[in-house]
């Protein structure tokens, strides 16, 4: 499986503080069936040294090899949707047009549609991260569906489907799945103790709603297309 959203790099954001924990997260992911992780530290404001993430990814790749952990690690970022899209090209997923697009945790801004439009006009393909955890989308899921209609994609958090973020987030995630508005499942993992890596349990939950074949697309076919810079296949 491929995890497009994971805060696995050490000492770069609110993910693991030390390399040892990052390596433990990698072991947990591999044990769960994940073979590729996109390292996606937060980018909340600019200027941000664009070379920092690829440099740390390469350092971590070498640590994985030294520890004999069979995990492919690729660069990306978890980018604030409020930033100017023309400045965000260095922070896409594996240097493709796809970009993790994070709205404020407290709400969805009134100009969300314009923000998505601006990103698309800049040649980016925005992937809205964890909408099921956002109070605005919980109250009005149609806000999210309108953004999908405008060209955005959607990534659900694995722990939301398994109940880790509470009943409301789980029900919102299930509703998004039922409406066929989810394109990816990712861990958004931050540590080996809390918000841990792993996708298999969430895939099993999704399969109960949309079927096994469609659920596997959320962690196999669709993220593979993203990392290759291709359009998603139905």
C-alpha positions in Angstrom: 0.0 0.0 0.0 1.0 3.6 -0.5 0.6 6.2 2.3 0.4 9.7 0.7 0.3 11.7 4.0 2.6 10.9 6.8 4.6 13.1 9.2 7.5 10.6 9.5 10.5 12.8 9.2 12.3 13.5 12.5 12.6 16.9 14.1 11.0 18.9 11.3 7.4 19.6 12.6 5.0 18.1 15.1 5.9 14.5 14.1 8.6 12.4 15.7 11.3 14.3 17.6 14.0 11.7 17.0 15.2 9.4 14.3 14.6 6.3 16.4 10.9 7.0 16.5 10.8 7.7 12.8 12.4 4.3 12.2 9.8 2.7 14.5 7.0 4.3 12.6 8.6 2.9 9.4 8.7 -0.6 10.9 5.0 -0.4 11.9 4.0 0.8 8.4 5.9 -2.0 6.7 4.4 -4.6 9.1 0.9 -3.3 8.1 1.6 -3.7 4.4 2.7 -0.2 3.5 5.7 -0.2 1.1 5.8 3.5 0.1 5.3 6.6 2.3 5.3 10.2 1.2 6.9 12.3 3.9 4.7 15.3 4.3 5.8 17.8 6.9 3.6 20.9 7.5 4.2 24.0 5.4 2.1 26.6 7.0 3.8 29.8 6.0 6.4 31.1 3.6 9.3 31.7 3.2 10.1 28.0 3.8 13.4 26.5 2.7 12.2 24.3 -0.2 15.4 22.2 -0.2 14.9 21.2 3.4 12.3 18.4 2.8 14.1 16.6 -0.1 17.4 16.8 2.0 15.8 15.2 5.0 14.0 12.6 2.9 17.4 11.5 1.5 18.9 11.4 4.9 16.0 9.3 6.2 16.2 7.0 3.1 19.8 6.3 4.0 18.8 5.6 7.6 16.1 3.2 6.4 18.7 1.3 4.3 21.1 1.1 7.2 18.3 -0.3 9.4 17.3 -2.7 6.6 13.7 -1.5 6.6 12.2 -2.1 3.2 10.2 1.2 2.9 10.3 3.6 -0.1 10.3 7.2 1.1 9.4 10.1 -1.2 9.1 13.9 -0.7 6.0 15.9 -0.3 4.4 18.4 2.2 1.2 19.1 4.0 0.5 22.6 2.7 -1.8 25.3 4.1 -4.5 26.1 1.6 -4.2 29.7 2.5 -0.8 30.1 0.9 -0.3 31.5 -2.6 -0.5 28.6 -5.0 2.2 30.0 -7.4 4.7 29.6 -4.5 3.9 26.0 -3.8 5.5 24.0 -6.7 8.4 22.9 -4.5 6.0 21.2 -2.1 4.0 18.9 -4.3 3.9 15.1 -3.9 7.0 13.5 -5.5 7.5 16.6 -7.8 4.1 16.0 -9.5 1.3 18.5 -9.8 -0.5 16.9 -6.9 -0.5 18.8 -3.6 -1.9 18.1 -0.2 -4.2 21.0 0.5 -5.0 21.6 4.2 -7.7 24.0 5.4 -7.6 25.4 8.9 -8.6 22.8 11.5 -11.3 25.0 12.9 -13.3 25.9 9.8 -13.4 26.1 6.0 -12.8 29.7 4.8 -15.6 31.4 2.8 -13.2 31.7 -0.2 -12.4 28.0 -0.2 -13.8 27.6 -3.8 -11.5 30.5 -4.9 -8.5 28.9 -3.2 -9.1 25.6 -5.1 -9.7 27.5 -8.3 -6.5 29.4 -7.9 -4.5 26.3 -7.2 -5.9 24.5 -10.3 -5.2 27.6 -12.4 -1.6 27.5 -11.2 -1.3 23.9 -12.6 -1.7 22.2 -9.3 -4.0 19.3 -8.4 -5.2 20.0 -4.8 -6.0 17.1 -2.5 -8.1 18.2 0.4 -6.7 16.5 3.5 -8.9 15.0 6.3 -12.1 17.0 5.6 -14.0 14.6 7.8 -12.3 16.2 10.8 -13.2 19.7 9.9 -16.3 21.1 11.7 -17.5 23.0 8.6 -17.5 19.9 6.5 -19.0 17.9 9.3 -21.9 20.3 9.4 -22.2 20.8 5.7 -20.7 18.0 3.6 -22.0 19.7 0.5 -19.3 22.3 0.9 -16.8 19.5 0.3 -18.7 18.0 -2.6 -18.9 21.4 -4.3 -15.1 21.6 -4.1 -14.8 18.1 -5.6 -17.1 19.2 -8.4 -14.7 22.2 -8.9 -11.7 19.8 -9.4 -10.4 19.1 -5.9 -9.6 15.5 -4.7 -10.2 14.2 -1.2 -8.0 12.3 1.3 -9.6 10.7 4.4 -7.6 9.8 7.5 -7.3 6.1 8.3 -7.9 6.7 12.0 -11.2 8.5 11.3 -12.7 5.4 9.8 -11.5 3.3 12.7 -12.9 5.7 15.3 -9.7 7.3 16.4 -11.0 10.8 15.9 -14.4 10.2 17.4 -17.9 9.3 16.3 -18.6 12.5 14.4 -15.4 12.2 12.2 -16.1 8.6 11.6 -19.7 9.2 10.5 -18.6 12.1 8.2 -15.9 9.9 6.7 -18.5 7.1 6.0 -20.8 9.6 4.5 -18.1 10.9 2.1 -17.3 7.3 1.1 -21.0 6.5 0.5 -21.2 9.5 -1.8 -18.1 8.3 -3.6 -16.3 11.5 -2.9 -13.1 10.0 -1.4 -10.1 9.4 -3.6 -7.4 8.4 -1.0 -6.9 6.9 2.4 -3.7 8.0 4.3 -2.5 7.7 7.8 -1.6 11.3 8.6 0.6 9.6 11.2 2.6 11.6 13.7 4.2 9.1 16.0 4.6 5.5 16.9 2.5 5.9 20.0 -0.4 8.2 19.1 -1.7 8.7 15.6 0.3 5.8 14.4 1.0 4.6 10.8 -1.0 1.9 9.2 -3.8 1.6 6.6 -5.1 -2.0 6.6 -7.8 -1.6 9.3 -9.2 1.5 7.5 -9.2 -0.3 4.2 -11.3 -3.0 5.8 -13.7 -0.5 7.2 -14.0 1.2 3.8 -14.5 -2.1 2.1 -17.7 -2.6 4.2 -19.1 0.6 2.6 -17.8 0.7 -1.0 -16.5 -2.9 -1.5 -13.0 -4.3 -1.4 -11.9 -3.4 -4.9 -12.9 0.3 -4.5 -11.3 0.4 -1.1 -8.0 -0.9 -2.3 -8.0 1.8 -5.0 -7.7 4.4 -2.3 -4.4 3.0 -1.1 -3.0 1.4 -4.3 -4.2 2.6 -7.8 -5.0 6.2 -6.9 -1.9 7.0 -4.9 0.2 5.2 -7.5 -1.3 7.5 -10.2 -0.5 10.5 -8.1 3.2 9.6 -7.6 3.5 9.0 -11.3 1.8 12.3 -12.1 -1.1 10.6 -14.0 -4.8 11.2 -13.9 -6.8 9.0 -11.6 -8.6 6.1 -13.3 -12.2 5.3 -12.5 
